[in-house]
């Protein structure tokens, strides 16, 4: 079985401008333009984390029509909207797999020249409260192959959950290859340690 690997981290913000300014201020490096996701009424900006991974800042696009279905990553939920009132936050991560499970709620998606399939629950919720990864299959070269290298790397990803054994089992079922720390926490929480040209930064 081919191993799943970390594809990207997801940071949500009330507005894309707010999220971009927040992250650029913390990391001291510029983000690259992303694009729009017509199906979900969102847009993003991107940051390469080396040759195989990246980070996206995502927000509701105020100029796009309201989608016909709930937005992904829980962006429509009152809980996440309230959370983002305190500022942008790392809310989720996505793992790259060779094929989506046949039982998954997968969607074929596109943004500009990118084409991919992604697991998205019908209600738009975050799997495992954000700590269980969404799964992605790239049909075109993934963004890291085109993003500028600004010297930022993911040093570690920490995943807190009330049921760590269940999360570990889910990652084992994916044959996940990568360094993640799973620990017990009262509610789902994520933390990432990034190496930047200006030192270590925790998100």
C-alpha positions as a LaTeX table, in Angstrom:
\begin{tabular}{lrrr}
\hline
Residue & $x$ (\AA) & $y$ (\AA) & $z$ (\AA) \\
\hline
Unk1 & 0.00 & 0.00 & 0.00 \\
Unk2 & 1.37 & 3.39 & $-1.02$ \\
Unk3 & 1.91 & 5.71 & 1.91 \\
Unk4 & $-0.15$ & 8.83 & 2.46 \\
Unk5 & 1.90 & 11.99 & 3.01 \\
Unk6 & 1.21 & 15.47 & 4.29 \\
Unk7 & $-0.03$ & 17.66 & 1.44 \\
Unk8 & $-0.91$ & 20.97 & 3.07 \\
Unk9 & $-1.98$ & 22.85 & 6.18 \\
Unk10 & $-5.15$ & 24.96 & 6.26 \\
Unk11 & $-5.34$ & 28.32 & 8.02 \\
Unk12 & $-8.76$ & 30.00 & 8.03 \\
Unk13 & $-9.43$ & 33.71 & 8.43 \\
Unk14 & $-12.40$ & 36.08 & 8.39 \\
Unk15 & $-10.97$ & 37.72 & 5.27 \\
Unk16 & $-8.13$ & 36.72 & 2.99 \\
Unk17 & $-6.41$ & 40.06 & 3.54 \\
Unk18 & $-6.49$ & 39.55 & 7.31 \\
Unk19 & $-5.18$ & 36.00 & 7.06 \\
Unk20 & $-2.42$ & 36.93 & 4.66 \\
Unk21 & $-1.26$ & 39.89 & 6.76 \\
Unk22 & $-1.34$ & 37.78 & 9.94 \\
Unk23 & 0.75 & 34.96 & 8.49 \\
Unk24 & 3.21 & 37.18 & 6.65 \\
Unk25 & 3.70 & 39.16 & 9.84 \\
Unk26 & 4.42 & 36.02 & 11.85 \\
Unk27 & 6.69 & 34.32 & 9.34 \\
Unk28 & 8.39 & 37.35 & 7.82 \\
Unk29 & 8.00 & 36.01 & 4.27 \\
Unk30 & 5.51 & 36.77 & 1.49 \\
Unk31 & 2.65 & 34.49 & 0.47 \\
Unk32 & 1.95 & 33.71 & $-3.16$ \\
Unk33 & $-1.40$ & 34.45 & $-4.80$ \\
Unk34 & $-3.78$ & 31.53 & $-4.90$ \\
Unk35 & $-7.15$ & 31.81 & $-6.57$ \\
Unk36 & $-10.87$ & 31.26 & $-6.25$ \\
Unk37 & $-12.89$ & 28.12 & $-5.54$ \\
Unk38 & $-16.16$ & 28.67 & $-7.38$ \\
Unk39 & $-17.95$ & 25.63 & $-5.91$ \\
Unk40 & $-17.45$ & 26.81 & $-2.32$ \\
Unk41 & $-17.29$ & 30.60 & $-2.70$ \\
Unk42 & $-13.82$ & 30.84 & $-1.16$ \\
Unk43 & $-10.39$ & 32.10 & $-2.16$ \\
Unk44 & $-6.87$ & 31.55 & $-0.89$ \\
Unk45 & $-3.19$ & 32.47 & $-0.76$ \\
Unk46 & $-0.34$ & 29.95 & $-0.63$ \\
Unk47 & 3.06 & 29.36 & 0.92 \\
Unk48 & 5.45 & 26.60 & $-0.11$ \\
Unk49 & 6.87 & 24.37 & 2.62 \\
Unk50 & 9.47 & 22.68 & 0.45 \\
Unk51 & 9.11 & 20.47 & $-2.62$ \\
Unk52 & 6.15 & 18.36 & $-1.46$ \\
Unk53 & 4.05 & 20.39 & 0.99 \\
Unk54 & 2.50 & 23.82 & 1.35 \\
Unk55 & 0.23 & 25.97 & 3.47 \\
Unk56 & $-2.94$ & 27.74 & 2.42 \\
Unk57 & $-4.75$ & 30.67 & 3.96 \\
Unk58 & $-8.42$ & 30.41 & 3.06 \\
Unk59 & $-11.42$ & 32.68 & 3.56 \\
Unk60 & $-14.93$ & 33.24 & 2.26 \\
Unk61 & $-14.84$ & 35.29 & $-0.92$ \\
Unk62 & $-17.23$ & 38.21 & $-0.37$ \\
Unk63 & $-17.50$ & 38.81 & $-4.11$ \\
Unk64 & $-18.53$ & 35.24 & $-4.99$ \\
Unk65 & $-22.11$ & 33.95 & $-5.11$ \\
Unk66 & $-23.21$ & 31.92 & $-2.11$ \\
Unk67 & $-22.59$ & 28.22 & $-2.78$ \\
Unk68 & $-25.40$ & 25.73 & $-3.22$ \\
Unk69 & $-23.89$ & 23.50 & $-0.51$ \\
Unk70 & $-22.13$ & 24.11 & 2.81 \\
Unk71 & $-18.61$ & 25.47 & 2.40 \\
Unk72 & $-15.71$ & 23.16 & 3.14 \\
Unk73 & $-13.56$ & 23.23 & 6.27 \\
Unk74 & $-16.53$ & 24.28 & 8.43 \\
Unk75 & $-16.32$ & 27.87 & 7.21 \\
Unk76 & $-20.11$ & 28.30 & 7.44 \\
Unk77 & $-20.43$ & 27.09 & 11.01 \\
Unk78 & $-21.13$ & 29.56 & 13.83 \\
Unk79 & $-18.43$ & 27.84 & 15.92 \\
Unk80 & $-15.65$ & 28.52 & 13.43 \\
Unk81 & $-16.87$ & 32.04 & 12.64 \\
Unk82 & $-16.80$ & 32.84 & 16.36 \\
Unk83 & $-13.33$ & 31.33 & 16.69 \\
Unk84 & $-12.00$ & 33.45 & 13.83 \\
Unk85 & $-13.18$ & 36.59 & 15.56 \\
Unk86 & $-10.05$ & 36.14 & 17.70 \\
Unk87 & $-7.87$ & 36.01 & 14.57 \\
Unk88 & $-6.79$ & 33.52 & 11.91 \\
Unk89 & $-6.21$ & 29.95 & 13.04 \\
Unk90 & $-4.70$ & 26.67 & 11.90 \\
Unk91 & $-7.83$ & 24.53 & 11.59 \\
Unk92 & $-7.03$ & 21.49 & 9.44 \\
Unk93 & $-4.57$ & 19.50 & 7.37 \\
Unk94 & $-4.79$ & 17.50 & 4.17 \\
Unk95 & $-3.01$ & 14.26 & 3.28 \\
Unk96 & $-2.07$ & 13.24 & $-0.25$ \\
Unk97 & $-3.09$ & 9.72 & $-1.26$ \\
Unk98 & $-2.80$ & 7.75 & $-4.53$ \\
Unk99 & $-6.58$ & 7.21 & $-4.69$ \\
Unk100 & $-9.60$ & 8.19 & $-2.63$ \\
Unk101 & $-11.38$ & 5.43 & $-0.69$ \\
Unk102 & $-14.45$ & 4.21 & $-2.56$ \\
Unk103 & $-16.59$ & 4.97 & 0.50 \\
Unk104 & $-15.46$ & 8.60 & 0.75 \\
Unk105 & $-17.39$ & 11.72 & $-0.18$ \\
Unk106 & $-14.94$ & 12.82 & $-2.86$ \\
Unk107 & $-15.36$ & 15.79 & $-5.19$ \\
Unk108 & $-13.55$ & 16.60 & $-8.42$ \\
Unk109 & $-12.35$ & 20.20 & $-8.11$ \\
Unk110 & $-10.31$ & 22.80 & $-9.95$ \\
Unk111 & $-8.72$ & 26.21 & $-9.42$ \\
Unk112 & $-6.94$ & 27.80 & $-12.35$ \\
Unk113 & $-4.62$ & 25.19 & $-13.79$ \\
Unk114 & $-4.96$ & 22.88 & $-10.76$ \\
Unk115 & $-7.10$ & 19.76 & $-10.87$ \\
Unk116 & $-7.68$ & 17.49 & $-7.90$ \\
Unk117 & $-10.10$ & 15.23 & $-6.03$ \\
Unk118 & $-10.78$ & 15.90 & $-2.34$ \\
Unk119 & $-12.86$ & 14.31 & 0.39 \\
Unk120 & $-15.45$ & 16.85 & 1.58 \\
Unk121 & $-18.32$ & 15.83 & 3.88 \\
Unk122 & $-21.72$ & 16.89 & 2.56 \\
Unk123 & $-22.27$ & 19.09 & 5.61 \\
Unk124 & $-18.89$ & 20.79 & 5.12 \\
Unk125 & $-17.68$ & 19.71 & 8.56 \\
Unk126 & $-14.05$ & 19.24 & 9.54 \\
Unk127 & $-13.14$ & 15.54 & 9.86 \\
Unk128 & $-12.43$ & 14.74 & 13.47 \\
Unk129 & $-12.85$ & 18.38 & 14.37 \\
Unk130 & $-9.93$ & 19.19 & 12.08 \\
Unk131 & $-7.33$ & 16.70 & 13.33 \\
Unk132 & $-8.24$ & 13.86 & 10.97 \\
Unk133 & $-6.97$ & 14.80 & 7.51 \\
Unk134 & $-9.03$ & 15.37 & 4.43 \\
Unk135 & $-7.66$ & 13.28 & 1.57 \\
Unk136 & $-6.50$ & 14.67 & $-1.76$ \\
Unk137 & $-5.47$ & 13.19 & $-5.09$ \\
Unk138 & $-3.72$ & 15.53 & $-7.50$ \\
Unk139 & $-4.44$ & 15.17 & $-11.21$ \\
Unk140 & $-2.01$ & 17.98 & $-12.08$ \\
Unk141 & 1.36 & 18.83 & $-10.49$ \\
Unk142 & 0.62 & 20.04 & $-6.93$ \\
Unk143 & 1.21 & 23.68 & $-5.93$ \\
Unk144 & 4.62 & 23.14 & $-4.27$ \\
Unk145 & 6.10 & 22.36 & $-7.68$ \\
Unk146 & 5.32 & 25.94 & $-8.77$ \\
Unk147 & 5.49 & 27.96 & $-5.56$ \\
Unk148 & 8.62 & 30.02 & $-4.80$ \\
Unk149 & 10.85 & 28.60 & $-2.08$ \\
Unk150 & 11.02 & 31.24 & 0.65 \\
Unk151 & 12.85 & 29.01 & 3.11 \\
Unk152 & 9.96 & 27.88 & 5.31 \\
Unk153 & 9.67 & 24.24 & 6.37 \\
Unk154 & 7.30 & 22.30 & 8.60 \\
Unk155 & 9.26 & 21.02 & 11.60 \\
Unk156 & 6.38 & 19.27 & 13.36 \\
Unk157 & 2.61 & 18.91 & 13.41 \\
Unk158 & 0.82 & 18.27 & 16.72 \\
Unk159 & $-2.71$ & 16.86 & 16.82 \\
Unk160 & $-4.70$ & 16.89 & 20.05 \\
Unk161 & $-7.90$ & 14.86 & 20.33 \\
Unk162 & $-10.12$ & 13.31 & 23.02 \\
Unk163 & $-9.58$ & 9.91 & 21.32 \\
Unk164 & $-5.89$ & 9.65 & 20.31 \\
Unk165 & $-6.07$ & 5.89 & 19.73 \\
Unk166 & $-8.79$ & 6.37 & 17.13 \\
Unk167 & $-6.79$ & 9.04 & 15.31 \\
Unk168 & $-3.64$ & 6.91 & 15.35 \\
Unk169 & $-5.62$ & 4.00 & 13.92 \\
Unk170 & $-7.00$ & 6.22 & 11.15 \\
Unk171 & $-3.49$ & 7.38 & 10.22 \\
Unk172 & $-2.21$ & 3.80 & 10.32 \\
Unk173 & $-5.04$ & 2.76 & 7.99 \\
Unk174 & $-3.79$ & 5.39 & 5.53 \\
Unk175 & $-0.23$ & 4.10 & 5.94 \\
Unk176 & 0.64 & 7.70 & 6.72 \\
Unk177 & 4.33 & 8.49 & 6.36 \\
Unk178 & 5.36 & 11.60 & 8.23 \\
Unk179 & 6.16 & 12.99 & 11.63 \\
Unk180 & 3.01 & 13.94 & 13.53 \\
Unk181 & 2.50 & 13.92 & 17.28 \\
Unk182 & $-0.89$ & 12.69 & 18.44 \\
Unk183 & $-1.83$ & 13.40 & 22.05 \\
Unk184 & $-4.90$ & 13.46 & 24.27 \\
Unk185 & $-6.70$ & 16.79 & 24.62 \\
Unk186 & $-10.18$ & 17.83 & 25.86 \\
Unk187 & $-11.14$ & 18.93 & 22.33 \\
Unk188 & $-9.57$ & 18.76 & 18.86 \\
Unk189 & $-6.61$ & 21.12 & 18.42 \\
Unk190 & $-3.74$ & 21.55 & 15.97 \\
Unk191 & $-0.32$ & 23.09 & 16.30 \\
Unk192 & 2.47 & 23.44 & 13.76 \\
Unk193 & 6.10 & 24.37 & 14.31 \\
Unk194 & 7.62 & 26.07 & 11.27 \\
Unk195 & 11.27 & 26.72 & 10.53 \\
Unk196 & 11.64 & 30.15 & 8.89 \\
Unk197 & 14.61 & 32.28 & 7.81 \\
Unk198 & 13.99 & 34.29 & 10.98 \\
Unk199 & 13.71 & 31.39 & 13.43 \\
Unk200 & 11.06 & 28.98 & 14.69 \\
Unk201 & 7.41 & 30.00 & 14.65 \\
Unk202 & 4.49 & 28.17 & 16.24 \\
Unk203 & 1.02 & 28.33 & 14.73 \\
\hline
\end{tabular}
